[in-house]
Amino acid sequence: MPLDAQRVAQEFTRRFDGPPRWIVRAPGRVNLIGEHTDYNDGFVLPLAIDRAVWIALRPRDDRQVVVHSIDFDDHAFFDLDTLTKGQVQWLEYVKGTAWSLREAGFRLDGWEGVLLGDVPAAAGLSSSAALEMATARAFAAVGSMDWDPIAMARLAQRAENGWVGMQCGIMDQLASAAGQAGHAVLIDCRSLAVTPVPLPPGTAVAVLDTGTRRGLVDSAYNERRAQCEAAAAFFKVPSLRDVELDHFHRLASGLDETTRRRATHVITENDRVLRTVEALGRGDLDTVGPLLGASHVSLRDDFEVSSDALDAIVTSAQAHPACHGARMTGAGFGGCAVALIDAARADHFARDVTAQYAAQTPHEATIYVCQATDGTDVVVA
């Protein structure tokens, strides 16, 4: 049994005077390329990572959900028949998932559980999506629901949109739900088709945590989304996914400068995702690197969601001989970058980039070398 699974099981037994019935796991994700394209019906290439949210749980004979968070050293509960929004932030993701499942017609049963996660919060690794997916898997186990990863990812997204108030796209939840070990997954965010894309042998994915954080609900994320919708309306299409690059260039002068730059990023980023998938299929890392770099420049200059810290760590990573390419990842304004690196030189990469970043900024970086893992599942049943 994995160490984190043992920890939640032991804490559950201590708190609830008996062993859990199930242990569920939902991974975080890092996005290799395809940023701010998901809510534009575009393409993304994330992978589920070996950092996850775990819940040890067993059913209750009432309508209560009672949860203890090890990470926050916090104990909370709510009634499934009287769901109301509250102030305990982590609990709102659990309640929101319950609300979304209930609104979709599922009959929910109560449970008690212990929650543990090692997905860094607000770092662009989708800790919230992992919590939502773990919660959905817990309710599915208790209620003997059929587990459909795509359908459950949709409902978890609805929880974040409709309950938490973050207008995220589907990528985070679907990557957590449908990840595949050893692969990134190409997601068509319109059809929700998921295609595994093998990562080249001998490579690893490094997550570069800048040590800076942002709050998405209070950030410019929703503003960027509205700007993309305005650009799509200008072109009279459902989303920017439907705008061909040549057509965009012919008519883009009719947009104001800011909206034009936002649209430029989304349209060119979709193209970069598809070209990256093709290059990975050929094992062509010489092509992948410049595509990742171009994505970062576009996010920095056209979408304006990078930061000094993100720019510094990406530049440090790109200069290292073990790096095939690097870019910021996540919604931006802080958080993490991602790099595709030689696995054999991962330790040297982490040491050197951390040192160079510290010399350039007042922040301390943390670098996680990640493996691609399977999606949300029941670990112990």
N, C-alpha and C positions, 0 to 999 in steps of 0.2 A: 504494500500500500504506500503511495507517495507520502512524503513527510507532512505536507499540508493537510492531506486527508487524515492522517493520524492525529494531527493537532486538533482539528475540528471535532473529530470523534471523541478524543479524550476530554475536551472542554465540554462537549455536549453531555457526556456521561457524568461529569462532575456537577454540572448545573441542573440537569434534569433527572438525576438518580436512575440512570439506565442508558443503554446504548441507543444510538440512532438507528432508524430503519433504513435510511438511504443516505448516501453522500453523493451530491451532484457537483459538477465542475463546469465552469464556463470560462473559456480563455479570453484574455485581452487580444488586441490585434494591433499590428502596425501596418501602415499602408506603404507599399513599396513605391507606387506612383499612381496618380489619379486623384488629385486633391480638389475639393469643392466641385467635383463633377457629379457626385452621386445625387444631389438634389436637383440636378439639371438633366436627369434621366440618362446620364452618360456612363462611362466605363471606369472601373477602379480595379486595382490589383493589390489587395491586401493579403496578409497571411495571419492565421491564428498563431499566437506565440505561447511559449511555455511559461507564461505568467497568467494566473487565473484567479477567479473568485470561487470559493468552495462553500457549500452549505451542507452541514450534517443536520438531519431532521427526522422527525417521526410525526405521524398524524395525531391530531387531537379529536376529542369527541364533542367539541363545541365549535363555534364560528370564529374563534380567535386565531390570530397569527401572532406568535410570541417569538421574537428574534433577539439574540445577543450578538453584537458585533465585537469580535476580539480586537480588531484594528482600532476602533473608537472607544473601546471599553465602555460600551453603552448597551443598555437593555431597553427594549421598546416592544409595544404590542399595539394591535388595532383589531377592530371587529369588521368582518367581511360584509356585514349588513349595513354598516354605517361608515362608509369610507369618506373621510374628510381630509383635506390638505392640512399639513401641520408644519412645524418648524425644524424637525430633525431631518437634516438634508439627506443622509444616506437612506433613511427609512422611506422617504418619498419615492425612491425608485422601486422599492418593494411594493408599496401601496399602489403606485401608478401601474405596475405590471398586473396586480390583482384587479384594478379597475378596468384595464384594457381587456383582460381575459373575460371578466364578467360582462362587459359591454358586447363582447363577441358571442355571448350566449353560453359560455362554459359555466357549469356549476362548480363552485369552488368549495373546497373543504379546508378546515383549519389545520394548522401544523405549528410545531415549535422547533426552532432550529438555532444553530450557531453558525455564524458567518465569519469567513476569513478570506482576505485577498492579498496578493502581492503584485497587483497591477498598480503602478504609481498613479495617484489621482491627479487629474487635470494636466496630464503630461502628453496628451494626444494618443494614448494607447487604449482608449475606450474602456476605462474602468466602469463607467456607468452602464455601458451596453453589456459588459460581462455580468454586472450585478443583475440587470434586467433579465438576461438569458438564464442565469442560474436560478433566479426566482421563478421564471416560467417553467424551468425544468422541475423545480421543487413542487409547484402546483400540479404539474402533469403527473408526477410520481404519486402524489397523495390522491389525486382524483382519477387515476388510471386512464389518463387522456392519451390518445394516439399522439406520438411526437412527430410533427412535420416541421423540419427546421425552417423552411421558408415561411410557412404560415406563422410560426411562433416568432420569427424575426420581425415580421410585419407588425405583430401585436406589441412586441417590445418597443419597436420604433414609435408606435402610436402612444405608448405610455410616456415616452420622452417628449413627444410633440404635444400631446393633449393634457398630460398631467403635470410634468415637470416644467414645460414651457420652452424647451429647447427644440427649435425647428430643424433637427438633424435629418439627414437622408437615411437610406436603408443600409449603407455599407457597414457601419460598425456592428450592428446586431447580426447581419447576415454573415459577416466574416467570423464572428464568434460562434454562430450556430453551425456553419457549414464548412469550417476549415478542414484541411486535409494535411496529414503529416508529410513533411518533405516537399510541400507544394505551396506556392501562392495560389490564389483563386481569382480568376478574371470574373468579375461580376458585371453583367449588363443590368444597370439599375432601372431600366424600363421593363424588360421581360423577367428580371430576376434569374436569368439563366446563370449558372455557376459552372465555370470550366477550370479544372485543375491545371496549373502551369508548373511543371517541375523546376525546382531551383537547381542551378548547375552544380555538379559534384565539386566538392572542395571549397564551396563558398559558405559563408554564414551571413546572417543579417544582424547588424549592430544597431541598437537603439541608443541614441546619444541624447541623454537627458541634460538639458542646459541648466537645470536647477532653478528655472524661472517658471512661473505659473500664470494662468489666465482663467477667468471665470467665463465660460462660454455664454451663459444666459445674459450676462451683463456686457458682453463684448460686442464687436461689430459684426458678428456672424450673421445675425438676422438681417442686418442692413445689407450685407453682401448678397444674401439670398434674394432680397427684394430687388436689388439692382439687376441681378440675373433675370428675374422674372420680367422686369421692365424691358430688358433687351430682347427677350423672346417675344414679348408683345409687339415690339417695334417690327420684328421680322414676321409677325403673324404666324407663329408656330407654337406648338405646345411647350417646347423647351429648347434651350440652346443646343441640345443634342441634334436637333433637326436642321441646324444651319451649317451648310457646307462652307468651307474656308473661302473658296473663290467668291461665293455669293456674299459672304460677310464683308470681304474687302471691297466689293463693288458698292455696297450700301452703307458701310459703317460710318461714313462721314455724316450721316443723318442723326447719329447718336451724340449725346454730350460726351466730353472727353473721358470722364470717370466711368460711365456706363460702357463706353467702347472698350476701355482697357479691361474691365471685368469680363466682358464677353470674349475678348481676345484670349484671355487666359483659359477660359473654359473650353473654347473650341479647339485651341491648339493642344490643350492637355489631353483631350480625348484622343487626338491623333497620336500623341506621345505614348499613351497607354497601349494602344494597339501595336505600335511599332516596338515597344518594349516586349510585349508578349511574343511577337515574331522573333525578335532577337534572342530571347531566352530559349525559345524552341530550337534555335540553331546553336545554342551555346556561345553566342557572339557577345561576349562581355565588353568588347571594344565599342560596340554600338550602344549597349545599355548605359554605360557611364555618362556619355554626353546627353542622353535623354533625361537621366536623373538630374544632371546639372541644369539643363534647360528648364526643367520643371521648377527648380528652385528660383531661378532668375525670374520666371514668369510670376510665381507666387510673390516674390519680393517686389517686383516693379509694376506689374499689371494688376494683380489682385491685392497687393499691399497688406499682406497678412504675416510677413516675416517680422523679425526683430533684430536688434544688434547682436543679441546673444545667439540667435539661430544662425545668422549670417557668419558669425565668428566660428561656430563649431562646424558648420558645413565647410567653410574654407579650410579649416584645420584638417578635417577628414579627407577632403579631396586631395590635399597635398601629400597624404601618406602613401607610400608605395604599396601597401596592402589593400588600398581602397579602389574598387572598380567604379564607384559613383556614390554620390551623397546628395541629399536634399532635405529640407524641412518636411515634417510629416504632421498630420493632424490639422486642426482648424487654424492654428497659427497663433501669433501674438505672444509666443512663449511655448514652453513644453519641449518637444523632442524633434530631433532630426533622425534620419535613417540612412544607413550606409550598407552597401553590398561589398563584402570584404573576403579576402582569403582566410579560410578558417584556420589554417596552420599558423597564421601570423596574428591571430585575434588578440592575444595577450599584448604583443608589441603595439598593435594599433591602439588598444584601449589605453595603455600607459602613455604613449606619445601624444595622442590627441587630448587626453585629459590634461597633460602638462602644458601643452601649447595653448589650450583654451584658458587655463588658469592664468597664464602669462598675459593674455589679451583682455580678460574681463574680470570683474569682481566676483564672479560666480564660480561655484565648484560643480563640475560635470560628473555625472554617473553614467557609465556605459554598460549596457546589458548586451551580451552576445546571445542571440535567441535562435531557437530552432522552431520550425513550422510544425504545429501540432494539429491533432484532430479537434473538431468543434465540440460544442456542448454535449455532455453525456452524463449518464449515471455511472459513477465509479464503483460504488458499493450498493448492492441491492439485496 
